């Protein structure tokens, strides 16, 4: 039997965590290919710093410098996956696989809100981060020509993790850039959140600390504000009307509609899995529900020349789904784990630990379906904490069950980032 062809899709945290954790001896067991549209891995947890102009290419890592020579790098953009024929259809060609490891990352989710795709700038990759920074520079130049204050107002839609990290660093970096251009007028950064407070993933105490620090930076935080639409000249929101709080018919009052005028709107209000998943399998939010062994529970293959195949016609055990493309149920809470770089990294480490056994089973069964039960153990996610940076010297988070804030939170986050760089660079010689 010839060696199976293992294909990785995407070069994000999950894929690189898996590759960096593989034993060197495993490369003789298969042919290895990684397909990615870019020649670099970018640290997505630092995209907000690129968007603000605080960082740039230092978050990029050339794949040829960090991947083992045993892995062939194919630079191409994936369009669809035909799971029934085990083929990956890309812009430049079609590739076959025996084992597919899906780690294509995430895309922005507009939730169907009008104007988001036309007028809001998403932040899901390095190129989009650079586009945001270019838009900021263009706005400052436009202000110099027009003296229109709307060019100095920057709106971030979404008060979650990414939105708060972004608006904090914007509030620190844009005034510096404006000063270099001789602009003395104040810069206004606005964060819009539909829930009652920002950073809802943290405890109320930490969330309030985060909000207070944002406001200390000068950020205008608009919570309990539902985004109705995004326009060329701003964001239309509906928020609570405080004027009638003492009236008896308070519950019957309509929300107040307001236009937050701006010529730079950035969208961090939601993400979904790679659109390749939706194009290939038609799944909600471009995610595949996965088993504790990281295989899809079910899927349909989209073939333009035939009707969609049922899951019974597809070898589900030949596909592993990592990171943002997969939805993994937390058995304790009966909710899906939130997509984070930490979850993706742990999934990659797990897959690396069981892949040799999987390949042995694959060879023994002569390419027949592989039973994903014992001796392969299921994946178990062990959250190690979360840190949200709010600018250079302040952060909030939870580590090992303890809440942290301030400089110590930033120090922990920077240490985590350093460990990641060290790990992927060590993978070359692993």
Beta strands, then each sheet from edge to edge (+ up, - down):
strand 1: 4-9
strand 2: 30-36
strand 3: 40-42
strand 4: 60-62
strand 5: 71-75
strand 6: 78-82
strand 7: 87-90
strand 8: 94-96
strand 9: 99-102
strand 10: 106-108
strand 11: 120-122
strand 12: 153-157
strand 13: 188-192
strand 14: 220-222
strand 15: 225-231
strand 16: 234-239
strand 17: 256-261
strand 18: 265-267
strand 19: 271-273
strand 20: 288-290
strand 21: 319-321
strand 22: 326-330
strand 23: 335-336
strand 24: 385-389
strand 25: 395-399
strand 26: 402-405
sheet 1: 5+ 2+ 1+ 9+ 21+
sheet 2: 3+ 4-
sheet 3: 6+ 7- 8+
sheet 4: 10+ 19-
sheet 5: 11+ 18+ 12+ 13+ 14+
sheet 6: 15+ 16- 17+
sheet 7: 20+ 22+ 23-
sheet 8: 24+ 25- 26+
end
